[in-house]
Amino acid sequence: MAVAPATSHEPFVHPALFYAGSAEYLAGTVPFVTDGLDAGEPVAVAVPGPQLDLLRAALGERAGRVRFLDMTRAGRNPGRIIPWVLRAFADQHSSGHVRIIGEPIWPGRSETEYPACVQHEALINHAFTGRHVTILCPYDTVGLDPLVLADAEATHPVLVDSRGQRPSERYAPDHVVRTYNRPLSPPPPGATALAVRTEELGLLRRVAAERARTAGLSGERVEDVLLTVTELAANSIVHGGGSGTVHLWADADHLVVQSSDSGHITDPLAGRLPAAQQQTGGRGLVLVNHLADLVRVHSTAVGTVVRAHFAVGRGADGAPPPV
């Protein structure tokens, strides 16, 4: 299996690695890591837990020179991956070339999560343009749906598999972003609906805290919900025409916080890039992406809906993981 290149005429390289089974996975990832270490390049690996164990064992003592992250935690929300995983590592090592393995889509990702996953993969290409970074994205050809593999060809300019390396003839990341900007299902019957107005933010927060505790959240996770409600309401007031609506509801797996207003998010990277230190605004969606377990956005010239999910019950594992 060919090893994805670390450099090209464009300093940013974003290959998809199609693999079937552990042997092909290691054949495509281990040389990528070791070549980077041999060249003195910082290397990070953000993949699901079982793949982490596989790579650690294969790398042996050299694993100590690699930054490992469990993507099922650090990237549970795909909107968290660019600012809090990929850019967090690349920005720490901005003086030279950086290598990252990122596996954001694995068997078991839900249909609800997938649109945010594939938009993430498409947006990487804009978020890192001009950066001296290579991000290799493995795709399990046995466990993933053929649609996922087809989308990977549209979100990655370079494809690597057991036959070698080739440019993707289907590369069209902007089309993918537009295609998956899909309307969200309406709130279910019984959802709490509250108007967003500056003078009623206190009521909104009290109701949100009550719904969060009733759903089974506690401690810091309730505070995370309150921060999310506050930031989404502030976005509606500042960017959404001065008002909006917040819906809250719970199902067996999540507490859901949804905001809707008449604003239009024209930048698809909104909320997916870390805010500059000197930046005075524009941090709301970045924070929401960090706090929530999933964020879905649908935005058109008619209006914007942002939906944040917080895992409850067996799916909840406390505050967002450090990255």
N, C-alpha and C positions, 0 to 999 in steps of 0.2 A: 504494500500500500504506500502510495506517495505521501510524503510529508508536506503539509501546507507551507508555502513560502512565508518567511517573516518580513520580507521587504519586496518592493516592486517599484514601478515608476511612480505610483501613488504611495506615500508613506503609510497610509492606513490600509490594511488587508483584512478581509472578512470572509474566510472560507467556511463552507459547511462540510462536515465530515460525515459521510454516510457509512454506517457500520452495521454488521450483522454478527452479534456474539462478542464475547470478551476478547478473543484473539484479534479480531479486526479493530476493536476499540483500542486495545493497547498498541497495535501496530501503527495506528494513526495518531495517538496522543503521546506516547512515551518519547519517540524521537523529537516531536515538537517541543516537549519540555526540556529534554537533555541538550538539544542543540541550542536552546536559549540559555541554559545554564553555562554551557561551554563558552558561549559568546559573552558571558557576563551580563546577560539581560535579566531584569526582574521577571519572575514568572508567578502567575496566580492561576489557581484551578478552582472554578466554582461549578460543581456538578452535583447530582444527587448522591446521597450518602453511600450507597453500595458501590458506585463508581469511584468515589473518593477512596474507599478501602482498597479497591482494585489497583488504582494508580499508586497509592502509597506503598503497597506491597511490591509493585513492579519497580518502583524507583529506589527502594531500599534506603540507604543512608542519604541519598541525594534528596529525598523527600523533605529533609529538614531545611532545605534552601528554597522551598516552594510555599507560597501562601495558599492554604486550603480553606474553602468555604463550602458548606453544605447548601446547595442551591435550593433544596426543598424548604429551607428556613430563610436564608438570606434573600432568595428570590421568589418566595412564596407569592408575593405580589409582583407581577412582571414590571409594573411601573416603578418599582424600587431598584431594579437591576442597574440601569444606566447610571443614575446619580450616586447610589449608595454601595454599589459593588464594583462596576467596571471603571467609572470615572474616579471613584475613591482610591482605587489602586493605581490607575494610570497617572493621576495627578500627583501622587506621592513620588513618582519616578519620572518626572517630565524631562529630565536631561538627556535621556537616550531612548532606545527602542524597548518596548514592553511587550511581553507575550501573555495572553490570557486564554484559558480554555473556559468557555461558558456554555453550559447546557441548560437552557431555560425551558425546554419542552421535552417532557419524558412521558412514557406510558403512565396513565393515571391522572394527567391534567384533565380537568373537567371541560365540558363544552362552554361553560360560563367563563372560564379562565382563558380559553384559547384565543379569542379575538385580541385580548390584551397581550398575549404571548407573541403572536405573529406580528402585531404592530410594533412591539418592542424590537423584534429582529429586524424589521424594515428600518426603524428609526436609528438603530446603531450606525447605519451608513452615513447619516447626516451628523449625528452627535460626535463622530470621531474623524470627520473629513479633515485631512491635513495633519493629523496626529501620527506620531511614529509608534503605532500600536498594531499588533495582529491579534484578532479575536477569533479563535477556532471554535466552531459550534457543532458538537456531535449530534447526530440524529440516528436513532435506533430504527433501522429499516424493517425489523421484525415486529417490533411492538407498537409502532406508530401507524396511524391511518395514512393511506396513500395521498389524501388531500394535504396532510401536514408536510409530507415529503415534497409534493409539488409546490407548496407555498415556500418551502425552504429554497427551492431553486429560484424563486422570484425575489427572495430577500437576501441572497448571497451571490456576489459576483463571481466567486470561485467555488467549484465543487470538487471534492476529493472522495474517492472510494477505492475499492480493491483493484479497479482498472487503472487508476492513476489520477491525474489532476487535469481539469479542463475549465474553461470559462463557462459560465451559465448563459445559455441562449435565452432563458426566460427571465433574466434579471429585470425587475420592475418594482422597486421598493415603494415608490410613491403611489403606484396603482394599488398595492397591498394596503397601504395606510387608508386610502379612500374606500376601498372595498369593505374593510372591516370597521369603518365608522358607521356602525349599524344602530338603528333605533333599539332602545332597551324595552323590555316588557313593562307594562304598566304596574304600579304598585298593587299588591294584592288587596282584596277586600279586608277591611279591618286595620289597614295601615294608618298610623297617626299622621295627620297632615297639619302643618303649622306654617303660617305666613312668616316670611323673613322681613322684619323691619328693625331698624336700629333700636327703637324703644322697647322691643319685645325679645331681645336676645337673652335676657335673664330667664324668661319663661321657656324659651327654646332649650336652654341648657338644662333647666330643671327637669323638663319632660324627657330629654335625651338621657339624663342620668338615671331616671326612673326606669325607662325602657331597657337600658343597658343592664341594670341590676336584675330586673325581672327576667331577662334573657339568660342570666347566669354569669355575667361578667362581674369582676370585682377589682378593687385596688387600682393599679396603674392602667388597666385596660379600660376601666370606666373613664379615667382621665383622658386616655387616648381618644375615646369616643367624643368627649366634650371638646377637645382640641379640634377634632375633625369637624364637628358641627359648627364650631365658631369660625374656623377658617373658610368653610364652604359658604356660610352665611355672609361673611365679610366679602368674599368674592362676588356674591350676588349683588350686594349693596354697591360695591365699587365698580364692578365690571359688567353686571347683569341688569342694568337699568334701574338700580336703586332698590329693588325688591326681588322676591322670589318665593319659592315654596320648599320646605323641607318635609320629606316623608321618612318615617321610621317604622320598621317592622322586623319581626324575627321569624325564622323558620327553624327546622331541626338542627341546622348547622351554623347559621350566621345571624348576627344582628346586622341589619342593613340601614345605612344612612344615605338618603338621596336628596340632592339639591337640584332644583330646576329654575331657570330664569330665562330672560330674553337676550342674554349675551351670546357672543359668538367667539369661540376659541379658534383663531386662524393659524396659530403656530402649533403643529402636531407635537412638537417637543416640549410644549408647556407642561410643567410639572415633572419632566424627565431629565432635567439638567440641574446640577447643583447651583445654588444661587451664589453669586460673587460676594465676597465679604463686604464690599462697599455698597452692595445693592440694598436699597431701602424697602423695596416691595417685591412682589412676584415670588414669594416663598410659600404661599398657601398650598398649592397643589403638590409641591415637592414634599412638604411636611405630611400632607394627607397620604401620599404614596408611601412614605416611610412608616406611618402608623398603621395603615389598614392591611388586611390580608389579601385584598383584591380591590382594585379600582377600575371601573369601566366608565368611559366617557363617550357620549354621543353629542356632537356639536355641528350645527348648521347655521345659516344666516337667520333662521327662525328662532333659534334658542339653543341652550346647552343643558344637558342632564349629566350630572356626575353622581356615580353610585359607588359607595365604599362599603365593603363587607368586612365584618369582624367575626372570626371563628369563635364558636361557643361549644360547650360540651367537650367531647373527645377531641375535636379539632383545635381547641384553644391551647396554646403553649406559652402563655404569658406575653410579655412586651416584645416589640420587634427585636430581632436578633442583632447583636453588634456586627458590623461589617468592616 
